[in-house]
Amino acid sequence: MVKFIKSIFSINLIRHLTPAAEVAVENFEKSGFNWRSLGIDPQFLLRKRLFAGWYMFELRLLHNRGTASSNLYVDSGDGFSEDECFSLNCNSDRIVKRVLFLPSGARALRFDPLNEQGLFSVEHLQLIPLLPRFAHDLMAKRLVARHPKYRKLNKLEALVRWRADAGEQTCHWLDVALHHYGETFSRKCRGVDYQDWIERVERPQLPVEQNAIGTGGPLISIILPTYNTEEGFLRACIDSVLEQTYSNWQLCIADDASSHSQVRECLLSYETLDPRIRVVFRSDNGHISAASNSALELAQGDYIALLDHDDTLSPYALQRVVEEIGNVKDAQLIYTDEDKIDRSGHRFDPHFKPDWNPDLLFSNNYICHFTVLRADLIRKVGGWHSGVEGAQDHDLLLRCLPHLDSNKVVHIPEILYHWRAIEGSTALACDEKSYTSKAGLRSLSNYLESEKLNAKVERGFVPNTYRVQWDLPEKPPLVSLLVPTRDRYDILQPCVDKILSLTDYPNFELLILDNQSSCQKTLQYLNKISVNEKVRICRWDYPFNYSAINNFGVTQANGEIIGLINNDIEPISAGWLTEMVSQACREEIGCVGAKLYYPNDTVQHGGVILGIGGVANHAHKHFGRGEHGYFARLSVVQNLSAVTGACLLLRKSLFEQVGGLDEENLPVAFNDVDLCLKVMEKGYRNLWTPYAELYHHESVSRGADDTFSKKRRMAGETSCMRERWGSLLDRDPAYNPNLTLSHEDFSLA
């Protein structure tokens, strides 16, 4: 593949080299070299128009010097200067490479092979276009490998830290790298945006002083384990509890045998200050689970709130929790959104979470902070367990899971918790503590075993994320893949051939639903492929109606599971169908969707977010294939309200239970979203998995909605969806009201 990319897309600059008129460079082939520099600054102009973007600059220079320094200059409108110069040190025996970014205003390039007199030959001079994600990966790897300051950081954090260290000196290309790296970087770098959001959105919505609640609500016991905490952070933490607008709380502190005497002195001073603060000093260090249990023994409240020793609460955190407890009778679990806070108190990296999302909880502890649980529930499951330190709260939530009623889980979409991000903290870099990932694996494995679930767990794509692989039934069910088509042999043939050749799931049938094809090449292909025992051709001789065609296909299907597959889909890996079927077989799961890419390896579908564009649109659209998206949500299994019908699996019985696709009101658009919402309305969880990857050319066969009749039809379908699902479209439970409905990138609303 790399050789193919080089041969097709690389730009050979040798043929475009033109000696600059004012610089003495002459042909000098008689010496065995092609050129001779007569001055100290030989220059070539590169007469080749280049588009903006990322490139790999490759050079092999033969010369009669030990080491030569070559430079490539970019003219972005103000002439050539040292500010836009890329340097390479060249040995004669190898090709050297450099990643560079050409801005949109680049007018010309200048190549300076030497900075002195000498003989040389330009043997290899190429620019190879790079996908942004690949370019960023290369830069980050180089940074981590070569700079001691950044070696303990992961690649993402290294680039962010480098940019922060550079300050105003930051190179333009690094700004571009951070921008293109997706939300993972922009969350960390666009502090101004978040600060602006705090001022313009958060502050006007804060509770006013007269709405503060006194002692009328339930007692909240806050669990606070401490160990050698920096005194300033510990005081800030406790002060944030003292400053709560809700007063009926109890702070239960368990010090885990701190060796720093100032910790004990600090805690004793606060215990004397306020009778609501109770402290126990452990004689032995037992780690965080043991300390949390010691704090739990002090708790007398109806609810237990979890607070880390160097984090802080919003002044309104307990007030908002108690308000929601009043709204939801017998609430069992309440959690909030959170952000991070640095040493100086600067807030950044807000995490706006979805509502209750069990499969996302299997993938990582997305709930994290601020977590409040019923005290009797925590005691029922035995409190915190030892042996899973680093993932002890995730482990606790998983053990509570079998006892939770989803209607009694409350998510407050407000930033009420500030997670301290300092050196050595997982708040700063998720792989700072490798033992946390091992503990998470252990917790999930214990949960699966205790619930006798046929599944195993492994590490996910991102540190501290996990993949639960569900076993197939002993006899894998027959899957009926429905592929509607009309003509378009050029897209149908690779779709069908790839499904047949690149699917390791053993038990499937492929029903090609032919909607009045007339192209002879297509008809010949259908006749040819019909001899395959897995393939059936079903004729649908009516005007195009996507819903009606697929409803007809379901009546012809023999499988227990139905797969809606567009005719412009191509599998990438053989395990795609196995992954989707393993999820669709779970009793609690409804529709299952896959991760789809455009042919240029950018994301076409990362699940569906309701409300974007008025009805719905695809999450993380146009992100790079190697990007992980907003808090890794592009790389983990999760529950979503809807997934695209371009590649969707569900049980046939469930499809029939909800009445299939709406062929009367939604003949073309949104029928898949409507199907998913009907399934969710019945109490099933829809699911999206990144472990089933396919290419999607997106509606190539049916075309765009660009005629008057198509636009009128689209307006009618939009109106139908708004009337039927309006309230849900305005508040997607798998999204967050603080995130935008104007774009697909999870940026702030």
Secondary structure, DSSP 4 states (H G I P E B T S, - for coil): -HHHHHHHH-EE-GGGEEE-TTS-EEE-GGGTSSEEESSS---EEE-----SEEEEEEEEEEESSSSEEEEEEEESSS---GGGEEEEEE-TTS-EEEEEEE-TT--EEEEE--SSSEEEEEEEEEEEEE-HHHHHHHHHHHHHHH-GGGTTS-HHHHHHHHHHHHGGG--HHHHHHHHHT-HHHHHHH-HHHHHHHIIIIIHHHSPPGGG---SSS--EEEEEEESS--HHHHHHHHHHHHT-S---EEEEEEE---S-HHHHHHHHHHHHH-TTEEEEE-SS--HHHHHHHHHHHH--SSEEEE--TT-EE-TTHHHHHHHHHHHSTT--EEEEEEEEE-TT--EEEEE---S--HHHHHHS----SSEEEEHHHHHHTTSPPTT-TTSHHHHHHHHHGGG--GGGEEEEEEEEEEEE--TT-TTT-TTS-HHHHHHHHHHHHHHHHHTT-SEEEEE-SSTT-EEEEEPPPSSPPPEEEEEEE-S-HHHHHHHHHHHHHS---SSEEEEEEE-S---HHHHHHHHHHTTSTTEEEEE--SS--HHHHHHHHHHH---SEEEEE-TTEEESSTTHHHHHHHHHTSTTEEEEEEEEE-TTSBEEES-EEETGGGSEEETTTT-BTT---GGGTTSS-EE-SB--TTEEEEEHHHHHHTTSS-TTT-SSSSHHHHHHHHHHHTTPEEEEEEEEEEEE--STTT--S-SHHHHHHHHHHHHHHHHHHHHHHTS-TTS-TTB-SS-SS--B-
